[in-house]
């Protein structure tokens, strides 16, 4: 899938993973499972997860944890793909 197609598809995706007060570690397995089944997964970083940390930084860390690529971050939502 090329960048243009990925951007178009990402726009219409619903959030299916939420990172909350338990942090990134609590969603690694779920995100791995979803990435195994889907080309793109949209993740929302709730206020409790951010705790003063930039969403971009959290998204990059999560991408590293699940060995995925980060398509982009908009607001407090990120899209991941493999």
C-alpha positions as CSV (number, residue, x, y, z in Angstrom):
1,X,0.0,0.0,0.0
2,X,1.4,3.4,-0.9
3,X,1.4,6.5,1.2
4,X,-1.6,8.1,-0.6
5,X,-3.7,5.0,-0.2
6,X,-2.6,4.6,3.5
7,X,-3.6,8.3,4.2
8,X,-7.0,7.9,2.6
9,X,-7.7,4.7,4.5
10,X,-6.4,6.0,7.8
11,X,-8.8,9.0,7.6
12,X,-11.9,6.6,7.7
13,X,-10.6,4.3,10.4
14,X,-12.2,4.1,13.8
15,X,-10.0,4.0,17.0
16,X,-9.7,0.4,18.1
17,X,-7.0,0.8,20.8
18,X,-7.0,3.2,23.7
19,X,-3.9,3.9,25.8
20,X,-4.9,5.0,29.3
21,X,-3.6,5.3,32.8
22,X,-1.9,1.9,32.6
23,X,0.4,3.1,29.8
24,X,1.8,1.7,26.6
25,X,2.8,-1.7,28.1
26,X,-0.9,-2.5,28.7
27,X,-1.8,-2.3,25.0
28,X,1.3,-3.9,23.3
29,X,-0.3,-7.4,23.0
30,X,-3.6,-6.0,21.7
31,X,-1.9,-3.7,19.1
32,X,0.2,-6.7,18.0
33,X,-2.9,-8.8,17.5
34,X,-4.7,-6.1,15.6
35,X,-1.7,-5.4,13.4
36,X,-1.5,-9.1,12.5
37,X,-5.1,-8.9,11.2
38,X,-5.3,-5.3,9.8
39,X,-3.1,-3.2,7.6
40,X,-3.7,-0.1,9.7
41,X,-4.7,0.4,13.4
42,X,-5.7,3.7,14.9
43,X,-4.7,4.3,18.6
44,X,-5.9,7.1,20.9
45,X,-3.7,8.3,23.7
46,X,-6.0,9.4,26.6
47,X,-5.0,12.2,29.0
48,X,-4.1,9.8,31.7
49,X,-1.5,8.1,29.4
50,X,0.1,11.3,28.3
51,X,0.8,12.8,31.8
52,X,2.8,15.6,30.3
53,X,4.5,13.5,27.6
54,X,4.0,14.5,23.9
55,X,1.7,12.2,21.9
56,X,4.4,12.0,19.2
57,X,6.9,10.6,21.7
58,X,4.5,8.1,23.1
59,X,3.5,7.0,19.6
60,X,7.1,6.5,18.5
61,X,7.8,4.4,21.7
62,X,4.7,2.3,21.0
63,X,5.7,1.7,17.4
64,X,9.1,0.5,18.6
65,X,7.5,-1.8,21.1
66,X,5.4,-3.5,18.5
67,X,7.9,-3.4,15.7
68,X,5.5,-1.3,13.5
69,X,5.8,1.9,11.5
70,X,4.0,5.1,12.5
71,X,1.9,6.5,9.7
72,X,1.2,9.7,11.5
73,X,-0.1,11.5,14.6
74,X,-2.9,13.9,14.6
75,X,-3.9,15.4,17.9
76,X,-3.8,12.6,20.4
77,X,-4.4,9.8,17.8
78,X,-1.8,7.8,15.9
79,X,-2.0,5.4,13.1
80,X,0.3,2.3,12.9
81,X,1.1,-0.1,10.1
82,X,3.4,-3.0,9.3
